[in-house]
Amino acid sequence: MQLIRQIFMRVSPKFKQTYETYLALHDVLMVREHPENLANLLATCEPNGAAIDMTTATLKRHKVAVLNAITSPDSNGPIEGVNRVIESLKRSCFGFKNQQNFFKKITA
């Protein structure tokens, strides 16, 4: 894998720029240590016709919300997990005769 990446980086400067942008975005968004780096990264990011340009444009459009999500320790992940369980139960329990049985299945 390392050899393939080295070959692509020599052959295509566009690939190199895209890969470096991806790594920088990944570090900023996943590590969450320096959220101010996101603003700097988005300001200096130049479009090069790659698919990641759409990602950076979306991040620029929603920069305030993304920065809030990075800096806030709160997450709606647990609630979304419960909603997913309820939705899949609704699909699998379509044949229940009454609603009480459905509610018992959710709380079990």
C-alpha positions as CSV (number, residue, x, y, z in Angstrom):
1,M,0.0,0.0,0.0
2,Q,2.8,2.4,0.9
3,L,4.5,1.7,-2.5
4,I,1.3,2.4,-4.4
5,R,0.8,5.7,-2.6
6,Q,4.4,6.7,-3.3
7,I,3.9,5.9,-7.0
8,F,0.6,7.9,-7.2
9,M,2.1,10.9,-5.4
10,R,5.0,11.0,-8.0
11,V,2.7,10.5,-11.0
12,S,-0.2,12.8,-10.0
13,P,0.2,16.1,-8.1
14,K,-3.6,16.2,-8.0
15,F,-3.7,12.9,-6.1
16,K,-1.1,14.2,-3.7
17,Q,-3.1,17.4,-3.0
18,T,-6.3,15.5,-2.6
19,Y,-4.7,12.9,-0.2
20,E,-3.1,15.6,1.9
21,T,-6.4,17.5,2.1
22,Y,-8.1,14.3,3.2
23,L,-5.6,13.6,5.9
24,A,-5.8,17.1,7.2
25,L,-9.6,17.0,7.3
26,H,-9.6,13.6,9.0
27,D,-7.2,14.8,11.7
28,V,-9.2,18.0,12.4
29,L,-12.6,16.3,12.4
30,M,-11.8,13.0,14.1
31,V,-9.2,14.0,16.7
32,R,-11.0,17.2,17.7
33,E,-8.0,18.6,19.4
34,H,-7.5,21.9,17.4
35,P,-10.8,23.0,15.9
36,E,-9.3,26.4,14.9
37,N,-7.3,24.4,12.3
38,L,-10.5,23.6,10.4
39,A,-11.1,27.3,9.7
40,N,-7.4,27.7,8.5
41,L,-7.6,24.5,6.4
42,L,-10.9,25.6,4.7
43,A,-9.5,29.0,4.0
44,T,-6.4,27.7,2.4
45,C,-7.9,24.7,0.5
46,E,-7.8,25.2,-3.2
47,P,-10.3,23.3,-5.5
48,N,-8.5,21.0,-7.9
49,G,-11.4,19.2,-9.6
50,A,-11.4,16.2,-7.3
51,A,-14.3,14.7,-5.4
52,I,-13.1,16.1,-2.1
53,D,-13.9,19.6,-3.5
54,M,-17.5,19.0,-2.8
55,T,-16.7,18.0,0.8
56,T,-14.7,21.1,1.4
57,A,-17.4,23.3,-0.1
58,T,-20.0,21.7,2.1
59,L,-17.8,22.2,5.2
60,K,-17.3,25.9,4.2
61,R,-21.0,26.4,3.9
62,H,-21.7,24.8,7.3
63,K,-18.5,25.9,9.0
64,V,-20.3,27.3,12.1
65,A,-22.3,24.1,12.7
66,V,-19.3,21.9,12.1
67,L,-17.1,23.9,14.5
68,N,-19.9,23.7,17.1
69,A,-20.0,19.9,16.6
70,I,-16.3,19.6,17.0
71,T,-16.0,21.7,20.2
72,S,-19.1,20.4,22.0
73,P,-18.9,17.2,24.0
74,D,-22.6,16.6,23.5
75,S,-23.8,14.2,20.9
76,N,-27.2,13.0,19.7
77,G,-25.7,9.5,18.9
78,P,-27.4,7.6,21.8
79,I,-30.8,9.0,20.9
80,E,-30.3,8.2,17.2
81,G,-29.4,4.7,18.3
82,V,-32.6,4.3,20.2
83,N,-34.6,5.7,17.2
84,R,-32.9,3.1,14.9
85,V,-33.9,0.3,17.2
86,I,-37.5,1.4,17.4
87,E,-37.7,1.8,13.6
88,S,-36.3,-1.6,13.0
89,L,-38.7,-3.1,15.6
90,K,-41.6,-1.3,13.8
91,R,-40.5,-3.0,10.5
92,S,-40.1,-6.5,12.1
93,C,-43.1,-6.4,14.3
94,F,-45.6,-5.4,11.6
95,G,-48.0,-8.3,12.5
96,F,-48.7,-7.5,16.1
97,K,-52.4,-7.6,16.9
98,N,-52.3,-4.6,19.3
99,Q,-50.1,-1.7,20.2
100,Q,-49.5,-2.9,23.8
101,N,-47.5,-5.9,22.5
102,F,-45.4,-3.5,20.4
103,F,-44.7,-1.2,23.4
104,K,-43.8,-4.2,25.5
105,K,-41.2,-5.3,22.8
106,I,-39.7,-1.8,22.8
107,T,-39.3,-1.6,26.5
108,A,-37.9,-5.2,26.8
